[in-house]
Amino acid sequence: MTVQPYDATPASRAVRSLKKVGLPALLCGIVGVVLILWGSHILPGNNSQVTGTDNDNTSGMSPGAAYEVSVETYRQALEDRMAAICTQVSGAGEVQVIVSLQGGFEYVYAYDEKVSAAGTSRVYVTIGSGSSQRLVFLTEKAPAITGIGVVCTGGNDPTVRQEITSLLSAAFGIGTNKIYVTGRG
């Protein structure tokens, strides 16, 4: 039986120690560096606060860029939905709808209100720093519906007119005085 001699040289012990401890430590270090870089520059959820004022546009990008829809596209989608639901009303027949909107989309950003003796000021919450600083976008409010006009085959019938008016009022949350239904001529 041959016995392997114990290699007690410092160099061989260092190599074995590096294999057991060094590789996991090296991997943890690399992961740590990646997380630091990711969190400071890439991660959009980084919630550092930098002050701005109501008139500042520090974002450098269009508001709500992820949600951008033109007002015309929104209006057309509303008209299509309304026409589709009105067509289902008994006696309505062929339906065309036109919608009037007030203004455009409103973009809502996160802010803190500071109350002092001089009054109330609004400080917007931003993320990033320097040239990559941008406002924290919360939501986008669609333009309000100010009026609906409906032309349909059965629009001369008072019952059909009332049904369509009530339906659109309930479905879209607008007053019946802002809805006009007429017959096709």
N, C-alpha and C positions, 0 to 999 in steps of 0.2 A: 504494500500500500504506500502510495506516494502522498506526501503531505506538501501542500502548497505553502511556501514560506509567506509569512505575514509581511505585507509591504507597508511599513510604517513611515515611509518618507512623507514629508509635509506636502509635496506636490501631488502625490496620489490621493492623500486624504482630501485635499482641496477639490480635486476633480470629482470624487464621489460626493462630497458635500454640495457642490454646485449642481450636480444632477438631481439631488434630493430636494434641495431648498431653492436653488437659484432660478430654475426654470419657472416654477409657480410664481415666485416673486417678480421675475421679469414680466410675465404675462399680466400680473396685477398692476404693475407700473404702467404698462402700455395702455391697458384699459382705463386707468385713472387719467392719463394724459388725454386720451380720446374724449372722455366724459367732460373734462375741463374745457377743452376746445369747443366741443359741441354745445355745452351749456352757455358759454360766453358769447358765441357768435352765431350759431346756427339755430339753436332751439328757440322757436317762436314763443313759447310759453314763459320765457324768462321775464319775471315781473319786477324788474328794476324800475324805480320811479324817478323821473326827471321832470321838472316843472316846465309848463308852457302857459300861454294865455289863450283867451278865446280867439284872438286874431292870428295866432301862429298856425302855420301849416308845416309842421316839422316832419310830416310823414314821407314826403318825397315820392309817394305812390298814390294812385287814385283811391278814394275812399271805397271800402267794401269791394276791392278788386275781385275777390273770390265770388261775389254775388252779383256782379254787374249785369243788369238787364236794362235795355232801353225802355223809355216810357212808352214808345210806340209798340214795342213787343208786348209789354205788359197790358196795354189797352186792348190790343188784338186778342190776347189770350182771354181777357175778361169777356170781350164780345163773343168769342167762340163758346165759352162756357155758358154764358147767358142764353145764347141762341139754342144751344143743345138742350138746356133744361126747359126753355119755353116751348120748344117743339113737342115736348112730352105732354103739355097741357091739352086736354081734350078740346078739339075744335080750333086750335091755334093754326094748324096748317103750316105753310112755309113761313119761316121767321127770319128777319134781319134785325140786328141790334147795333146801336151806336152808343158809346160810352164817353162821357166827358169827365176828365180828371183835373184835379187842382194841383198845380205845381209839378214837382218831380219827386224823385226819391230823396228821403232824408236819412243821413248817416249819423248813427249814434255812437259816441266814443266814451270810454271810461274816464271819469273825472272825480276829483275830491273837491268839496266846497270848503273854503276856509272863511270863517266868520271872525271879523276883527272890529275894532272901534271905527275903522275907516269904511267898513262895509263888508259885503260878501264878495269873495273872488273865487273864480273857478280855476282849478289847476288840473290840467289834463294829465292822465297817466300815460307814460310812454315806455317803450322797451328799446333796448339797444343803446348805443352811445355814438357820439360823433355823427358821421355822415350816414350811419345805418340806423339812426334814431327814428322811430315812427310811433304814431298814436295807437292806442289799444282800441281796435274796432270791436264794438259789441253787436250791433245789428243794423239792419236797413229797414226803414219804414216806407211802405208803398204809398203812392199818392192817393189822396182821398177821392172817392167817386162823388162827383157833384151832380150828375144827371144821367138818366138812361132813356133812350128813345127806342121803342120797339114798333116795327111795322110787320104785321102778319096777316095772313089770309083771313083769319077769323076775328081780326081786331075790331070789326064793326059791331060785334056782338058784345053787349055790356057784361055778360057773365064771363066771357073769355077775357075781356079787358081787366075785370076785377081779379080774376084768378092769376093772371100774369103779374099784375101790379103787386098783389099780396105775396106771391111767390118770390119775386125779385127783392121786395122790401125785407122779407124775412131772411132770405139766403145771404144777402149782401149788407144787411144792417143799415139801410138808408130809408129815409121817409118816403111815404107814398106820393107826396107832393113833388118829388124829384124824378118820378117815373111817368112817362107818357107812352100810352099804347094806342095805336091807330090801325085801321084796316088798310089792306093793300088795294090800290085802285087802279 
